Amino acid sequence: MAVSVSYDENHRLILSGLECDCACEHRVPDQDIYVGEDILPNLPKYISKRGLGKNCVLVCDKNTFKVAGERTNRILTDAGINVIMCLIKRDGDLDPDERSVGEVLLSIQPETEFIVAVGSGSITDTCRVNAARTGLPFVSVGTAPSMDGYTSAVAPLIFKGLKIHRQGPCPEIICCDTKIMATAPDWMIAAGVGDVLGKFIAKADWKIGSIINDEVYCPTCGQIVTDAVNRLIDNVQEIKAKTPKGIQILIEGLLLAGMTVLIIGHTRAVASVEHNIAHFWDMSELSLGHRAPCHGESVGIGTMMVWPMFVRFADEDLSKIDFGKLKSNRMNREQRVQWMHSTWGKENGDTIMMENPGDFLTWEEQERRVRRAQQRFPEIQAVIRELPPFEKIRDTLLTLNAPMTAADMGISDEVRNISIHCAKDYRTRYTLFKLLDECGLLKEYLSDYPIDL
């Protein structure tokens, strides 16, 4: 049975066809997700239906206060809900860092029963980690279709300049008023599309991981993200025009991609090396005292950067690999530590290595992986050839006037080049870039991105 989306009379999203016989542990999401035009006034009714209580902390920043925060406060107050307003004020835009998390935490009182996040990525993730630490449920009022984190159970945060990820609950209620979301600036619309386009790479890497390391691949989650991204591409003109249909398709795509995290409990279906590049840019800019780049824009550019490597690998001849040379040229532990320190910085590099000890491979494991790739190369080729033409991805972003290069976002050539060389290192999860490195091919493939470390 194919996965399908429908809505009930209250605009509540219903996801059908989640039956799957793969070995992943599946969970059917039980959140109340509402998508529709002019539905924000129904928020008190949604809260009452879940029995969340009458006392909340409402979190927004100076931008989302104007877009929907002030109105949400009035709607809740008029319905008899006691609201403590946590308006996070910054000179610039808000980051989900120690300061933001602390402001929300200190706004929570003993009588607080739930948190309401009014915003998109940064506000949602700031509230998510607070909900995790306090055990309080939280509600999300979306303000822009700019990222897939509304339905996620993982919070990307910034801690001492390092991009970290912490587990946290999905909002019990997600309210996406498409009329509000259509007011988002064009760059946020393009960012949402960029975030979804990266799912093609994430899916391909997940399948390659299943071939090389017998990792369990969930075809249902794979179908969810594939259908979502294809709908976006097919309706890019509607999305650009911010028509009700276009905004609905975009927010559905983002919600559905995020829901795979709820279904299988990890981000394998939605993030891979293209996200690792984006995280590197975040940390590099933060270390310079700059604001982190827009996540979805970074993911879109990262996707275009890595796409040619996949296409090229499908025509590779792995029979030419010299195992003796490969063994003699591999990094030892000391060299790998030095590499991590020189690329990610000592503190960030140590944190990443501590969280990913599996990346210190023995020669025996590296050899096994490479020989598995040789034996099952036709399967890897088939995975890569499922990808749509690169031009389709590029043209989608061009249609939305999205930034097309790292330079368009103010990222230096040096940072761009280092980021693609160390994109394999951010997580242990398997990727084509890890395979290229293990086969001794990565340096050659990345010759257009020279580094001097």
URPE-V662517 format. One record per pair of residues at least 24 apart in sequence whose C-alpha atoms are under 7 Angstrom apart, sorted by the first residue. I is the first residue (numbers start at 1). J is the second residue. D is the distance in Angstrom with one decimal. If there is no record, write none. Layout:
i=I j=J d=D
i=I j=J d=D
This chain:
i=3 j=224 d=6.9
i=11 j=35 d=5.7
i=11 j=36 d=6.0
i=18 j=220 d=6.7
i=20 j=220 d=6.3
i=22 j=218 d=5.9
i=23 j=216 d=6.3
i=24 j=216 d=6.4
i=24 j=218 d=6.6
i=24 j=264 d=6.5
i=25 j=264 d=6.0
i=26 j=263 d=5.3
i=26 j=264 d=5.1
i=27 j=262 d=6.8
i=27 j=263 d=4.7
i=27 j=264 d=6.5
i=28 j=263 d=5.9
i=29 j=262 d=6.3
i=29 j=263 d=6.5
i=31 j=172 d=4.9
i=31 j=173 d=6.0
i=32 j=172 d=6.2
i=32 j=173 d=4.8
i=32 j=174 d=6.4
i=33 j=173 d=5.8
i=33 j=174 d=4.7
i=33 j=175 d=6.2
i=34 j=174 d=6.1
i=34 j=175 d=5.0
i=34 j=176 d=6.0
i=35 j=175 d=6.3
i=35 j=176 d=4.8
i=35 j=177 d=6.0
i=35 j=178 d=6.8
i=36 j=176 d=6.7
i=36 j=177 d=5.3
i=36 j=178 d=5.5
i=37 j=177 d=5.3
i=37 j=178 d=5.0
i=37 j=179 d=5.2
i=38 j=177 d=5.9
i=38 j=179 d=6.2
i=39 j=177 d=5.6
i=40 j=175 d=7.0
i=40 j=177 d=6.0
i=41 j=75 d=6.3
i=44 j=76 d=6.1
i=44 j=79 d=6.5
i=52 j=113 d=6.7
i=52 j=114 d=6.5
i=53 j=113 d=6.0
i=54 j=81 d=4.6
i=54 j=82 d=5.9
i=55 j=81 d=5.9
i=55 j=82 d=4.8
i=55 j=83 d=6.2
i=55 j=111 d=6.7
i=55 j=112 d=5.2
i=55 j=113 d=5.4
i=55 j=114 d=6.8
i=56 j=82 d=6.3
i=56 j=83 d=5.2
i=56 j=84 d=6.3
i=56 j=112 d=5.3
i=56 j=113 d=5.7
i=56 j=114 d=4.9
i=56 j=115 d=5.3
i=56 j=116 d=6.8
i=57 j=83 d=5.7
i=57 j=84 d=4.7
i=57 j=85 d=5.9
i=57 j=86 d=6.6
i=57 j=107 d=7.0
i=57 j=108 d=6.4
i=57 j=112 d=6.8
i=57 j=114 d=6.7
i=57 j=115 d=4.9
i=57 j=116 d=6.1
i=58 j=83 d=6.4
i=58 j=84 d=6.1
i=58 j=85 d=5.0
i=58 j=86 d=5.8
i=58 j=115 d=6.0
i=58 j=116 d=4.6
i=58 j=117 d=6.1
i=59 j=85 d=6.4
i=59 j=86 d=4.8
i=59 j=87 d=6.0
i=59 j=116 d=6.0
i=59 j=117 d=5.0
i=59 j=118 d=6.0
i=60 j=86 d=6.5
i=60 j=87 d=5.2
i=60 j=88 d=6.3
i=60 j=117 d=6.5
i=60 j=118 d=5.2
i=60 j=119 d=6.3
i=60 j=123 d=6.6
i=61 j=87 d=5.3
i=61 j=88 d=4.8
i=61 j=89 d=6.1
i=62 j=87 d=6.9
i=62 j=89 d=6.2
i=64 j=118 d=6.4
i=64 j=119 d=5.6
i=64 j=143 d=6.9
i=68 j=118 d=6.9
i=69 j=118 d=5.9
i=94 j=122 d=6.7
i=95 j=122 d=5.8
i=96 j=122 d=5.0
i=96 j=123 d=6.9
i=96 j=125 d=6.6
i=96 j=126 d=5.3
i=96 j=157 d=5.3
i=96 j=158 d=6.0
i=97 j=157 d=5.9
i=97 j=158 d=4.6
i=97 j=159 d=5.8
i=98 j=159 d=6.2
i=100 j=126 d=6.6
i=101 j=126 d=5.4
i=101 j=130 d=6.8
i=105 j=130 d=6.3
i=114 j=138 d=5.3
i=115 j=139 d=6.1
i=116 j=140 d=5.9
i=117 j=141 d=6.0
i=118 j=142 d=6.1
i=118 j=143 d=6.8
i=119 j=143 d=5.0
i=120 j=144 d=5.9
i=121 j=147 d=6.4
i=121 j=149 d=6.2
i=124 j=150 d=6.9
i=125 j=155 d=5.0
i=125 j=156 d=6.7
i=128 j=155 d=6.6
i=128 j=168 d=5.6
i=128 j=169 d=6.2
i=129 j=155 d=6.6
i=129 j=168 d=5.6
i=132 j=168 d=5.0
i=132 j=169 d=6.3
i=137 j=171 d=6.9
i=137 j=172 d=6.5
i=138 j=171 d=5.0
i=138 j=172 d=6.1
i=139 j=171 d=5.1
i=139 j=172 d=5.9
i=139 j=173 d=4.9
i=139 j=174 d=6.0
i=140 j=171 d=6.0
i=140 j=173 d=6.2
i=140 j=174 d=4.7
i=140 j=175 d=6.2
i=141 j=174 d=6.1
i=141 j=175 d=4.9
i=141 j=176 d=6.2
i=142 j=175 d=6.2
i=142 j=176 d=5.1
i=143 j=180 d=6.2
i=143 j=181 d=5.2
i=144 j=181 d=4.7
i=144 j=184 d=5.4
i=144 j=188 d=6.9
i=145 j=181 d=6.3
i=145 j=188 d=7.0
i=145 j=189 d=6.1
i=145 j=192 d=5.6
i=145 j=250 d=6.7
i=145 j=251 d=5.4
i=146 j=188 d=5.0
i=146 j=189 d=5.7
i=146 j=191 d=5.3
i=146 j=192 d=3.7
i=146 j=296 d=6.8
i=147 j=192 d=4.9
i=147 j=195 d=6.1
i=147 j=254 d=6.4
i=147 j=296 d=6.4
i=148 j=254 d=4.3
i=148 j=255 d=5.9
i=148 j=257 d=6.3
i=148 j=258 d=5.2
i=149 j=258 d=5.9
i=150 j=255 d=6.5
i=150 j=258 d=6.9
i=151 j=255 d=5.7
i=151 j=258 d=4.8
i=151 j=259 d=5.4
i=152 j=258 d=4.9
i=152 j=259 d=6.3
i=152 j=261 d=5.7
i=152 j=262 d=6.4
i=153 j=261 d=6.4
i=153 j=262 d=6.2
i=161 j=283 d=6.0
i=161 j=286 d=5.9
i=161 j=287 d=6.3
i=162 j=283 d=5.8
i=162 j=348 d=6.1
i=163 j=279 d=6.3
i=163 j=283 d=6.4
i=178 j=244 d=6.9
i=178 j=247 d=6.4
i=178 j=248 d=6.6
i=182 j=242 d=5.8
i=182 j=247 d=6.4
i=187 j=402 d=6.8
i=190 j=400 d=5.7
i=190 j=402 d=5.7
i=191 j=296 d=4.1
i=191 j=297 d=4.8
i=192 j=296 d=5.7
i=194 j=296 d=5.1
i=194 j=297 d=5.7
i=194 j=299 d=6.0
i=194 j=300 d=4.1
i=195 j=296 d=4.4
i=195 j=299 d=5.6
i=195 j=300 d=6.1
i=196 j=229 d=6.0
i=196 j=254 d=6.7
i=197 j=229 d=6.1
i=197 j=300 d=6.5
i=198 j=274 d=6.5
i=198 j=299 d=6.3
i=198 j=300 d=6.4
i=198 j=303 d=5.5
i=199 j=225 d=6.5
i=199 j=269 d=6.8
i=199 j=270 d=5.1
i=199 j=271 d=6.6
i=200 j=387 d=6.8
i=201 j=272 d=6.9
i=202 j=268 d=6.8
i=202 j=269 d=5.7
i=202 j=270 d=5.6
i=202 j=271 d=5.2
i=202 j=272 d=4.9
i=203 j=269 d=5.6
i=204 j=383 d=6.1
i=204 j=384 d=6.6
i=205 j=430 d=6.7
i=205 j=431 d=4.7
i=205 j=432 d=6.0
i=206 j=268 d=6.5
i=207 j=383 d=7.0
i=208 j=380 d=6.3
i=208 j=431 d=6.8
i=208 j=432 d=6.9
i=209 j=430 d=5.0
i=209 j=431 d=6.5
i=212 j=369 d=5.9
i=212 j=372 d=6.0
i=212 j=373 d=6.3
i=221 j=260 d=5.6
i=221 j=269 d=6.7
i=222 j=269 d=6.6
i=224 j=256 d=6.7
i=224 j=257 d=6.8
i=225 j=257 d=5.3
i=228 j=253 d=4.6
i=229 j=253 d=6.6
i=233 j=396 d=6.3
i=236 j=396 d=6.6
i=240 j=400 d=5.9
i=273 j=423 d=5.5
i=273 j=424 d=6.4
i=274 j=299 d=5.6
i=274 j=302 d=4.7
i=274 j=303 d=5.2
i=275 j=299 d=5.7
i=276 j=423 d=5.3
i=276 j=426 d=6.1
i=277 j=302 d=6.1
i=277 j=419 d=5.4
i=277 j=420 d=6.2
i=277 j=423 d=5.6
i=278 j=302 d=6.8
i=280 j=419 d=5.9
i=297 j=403 d=6.8
i=301 j=404 d=5.9
i=301 j=405 d=6.0
i=301 j=406 d=6.8
i=307 j=390 d=7.0
i=309 j=445 d=6.7
i=310 j=384 d=6.3
i=311 j=384 d=6.7
i=314 j=381 d=4.9
i=314 j=384 d=6.4
i=318 j=374 d=5.9
i=319 j=374 d=6.9
i=326 j=440 d=6.3
i=327 j=363 d=7.0
i=333 j=360 d=6.8
i=342 j=453 d=6.8
i=343 j=418 d=6.7
i=352 j=426 d=6.4
i=356 j=427 d=6.2
i=356 j=428 d=5.5
i=358 j=428 d=6.2
i=359 j=428 d=5.8
i=366 j=438 d=6.2
i=370 j=438 d=6.8
i=370 j=439 d=6.1
i=417 j=449 d=4.8
i=417 j=450 d=6.3
i=417 j=451 d=6.2
i=418 j=451 d=6.2
